[in-house]
Amino acid sequence: MDDLHDSDSSPVWAIFSDLMAALVGILVLVLVWVIGIQLELSQSLEEEKARRVAEEQRRQALEEALADPLASGRVTFRDGRIGISGSVLFQLNSDQLQPEGEELLRDLAKPLQVFLDQHDELLMVSGFTDDLPIQPGNRRYQDNWGLSAQRALTVTRTLINQGMPADQVFAAAFGPHQPVVPNDSDTTRAQNRRVELTTVPRQGAKVSTAQHASQAEGADGNG
């Protein structure tokens, strides 16, 4: 009888042992998976931390390069973008550079070029307008897209004439879109009539150019 009982219990213990081994194996796999996820998250966090540190160092370097224009109050620097009031550069509804604007761009050209060379980046010149339509008698521009584009091109060409290599700078137009403040008064509209200079990595420049081209095509398609 004892032999019979032992023979009956042996398969049970064998099955139990197999189940325990399988559970241990599953737990090990889950533990390995969790550790792998934690390592990936830790690596991602470290990469993001390094990216933010590099971005902050880049921003500080650019701010230091523009110390004199910033101190004079002729330009603003916010979120990595250099802002120039449209009234400093141009008269209302014009893309002809004023003497004050030309002097300012001359002061900006050299420090910007040094920064671009040091960081292997490009300069995007963006033109913006307010929301008021072009005056009916103005035949030079079809709309605010045209005005903002011509102003951006004027600044781009001036920087090139001041010695900045043509392959380091490109122009973009946004028309009345992306205002910094609501267009609800003469004062706020004046703030939105502006040109911004933004440094971009060379790798991202092609993407930015393609996006702006798509925006312009969409605007033309909408009339």
Buried (B, 14 or more C-beta within 10 A) or exposed (E): EEEEEEEEEEEEEEEEEEEEEEEEEEEEEEEEEEEEEEEEEEEEEEEEEEEEEEEEEBBEBBEEBBEEBBEEEBBBBEEEBBBBBBBBBBEEBBBEBBEEBBEBBBBBBEBBBEBBEEBEBBBBBBBBBBBBEBEEEEEEBEBBBBBBBBBBBBBBBBBBEBEBEEEBBBBBBBBBBEBBEEBEEEEBBBBBBBBBBBBBEEEEBEEBBEEBEEBBEEBEEEE
